Amino acid sequence: MKKLMLGFVTLLLYTLVFGVSPEVKNVRFSQREGTNLVDIYYDLSDAEGGEEFTVSLSLSADGGNSYKIIPQTLSGDYGSKITPGKNKHIVWDAGADFDSLVGDEFVFKVSATGVGKYVPPAKTETPA
């Protein structure tokens, strides 16, 4: 059985800005008890309005000095075409990426980069 222990993990918000102003805030995480799944929640806002973003996640095992771990087994609000909103949710299956991950100096880095204008779906109306 694979064992994963994420103790005293600190989250670090990190925003990259390339011509737009994405803001990642209110990041929080928890490991699901008895599993290797880690839930990461965050809020993503766009001060300029109407952008889509690419969201990425990396992990430091040395307290934030370097971010050499790139989680691979992710689902949820991760990758391209992520729209602004509250309580965005990434699920990391850390057990699929690592047989064992133990430590107390982990730091997550959530990054958002603008990729273009967001066009909301057209509102459809049913004629009476």
N, C-alpha and C positions, 0 to 999 in steps of 0.2 A: 504494500500500500504506500502510495506516495504521501509524503508529509510536507506541509508548507506551513511556515510560521512567519507572519509579518508582525513583528513587535515594534511598538513605538514608531510606526512609520509616519514620517512628516510629509505633508503635501506642500509642494511649491507651485505657485501660480507663475506661469511664464507666458508672456504674450509676445509674439513676433508681429511687427507691423510692416507691411509692404504696400503702402499707398492707401490703406484703409485702417480703420480703428477698431479692430475686434477687441473685446474685453472679456477675459475669463475671470469669473469671480465665484465666491462661495463654493469652492471645491471641497468635497468631503468624500470619505471612503470608508468602507468596512469590509472585512473578510466574512463571508457567510460561514457561520459556525458549522464545524464538521466537514467543510468542503475546502477546495482550493480555489474557489471563485472569489474574486474581489470586485465589489461594486464601487464605481467611482461616479459621483454626481458633480455637476458643475452648472453654472449659469453662463450663457454666452450672449453678449449684447453687441450691437453695432451702432455706434454713435452717428455714423454717416447715413445709416438706413439703407435697407434693401440689398445687403451683400449676402453671399453664400461663403462658407469657409471650409477649409481643410483643417481638421482637428487631428493632432497626433499626441502620442503619449510615450514618454521615455522614463527610465528609472535609474536612479543613482544608488549604488550600494555603499558609497563612501561619504554620506552626509551632504551630497550636493556638489562635491568637487568635480566629478565627471559623470556624464550620463551615457554609459556604455551599454546599458541593457535596453533593448527595444522589444517590448512585449509584442508577440506575434499572434496570439490567440485571443483576439478582441472581437466584440460585437457591440451593437448599439450605436450611439451617436459619436462615431469615430470615422475618420476618413474624409472623403470629399462630399461636397454639396450639403453640408450641415448648416441649417438655418438657425438664426438667433432664437433664444428661448431660455426659460428657466427649467431647472431640474433635468438637464441633459444627462444621459446615463450611458456609461461604458461598462461592460462586463469583461473582466480579464480572467481567463482560465489559466491561472499561473501554474497549476499542476500539469497542464499540457505542455507548457514551455520549459519547466524545470522539475527535476526529480525532487530536489530539496532546495529551499530558499529560506535561510534562517539568518536573522540579523536584527539590529536595532538602529541602523543608520540609513535606512532607506528613505529616499525622497522621490516623489513623483513629479514629473514636469508635464503639464498640459499646455499645448501650444495651439494657437489658432492663426491661420493665415488667410487673408481674403483671396477669393478666386473669381469673383464676378458678381454681377447683379442678380439678385433673387427676384423671380417673377412669381408671385403667389398664384395658385390655381384660380382659373376663372370661376366666378360665381355663376351657377346655373339656376335659372328660374323656370318653374313649370307654369306654362300658361293656364289661366283659369278656365 
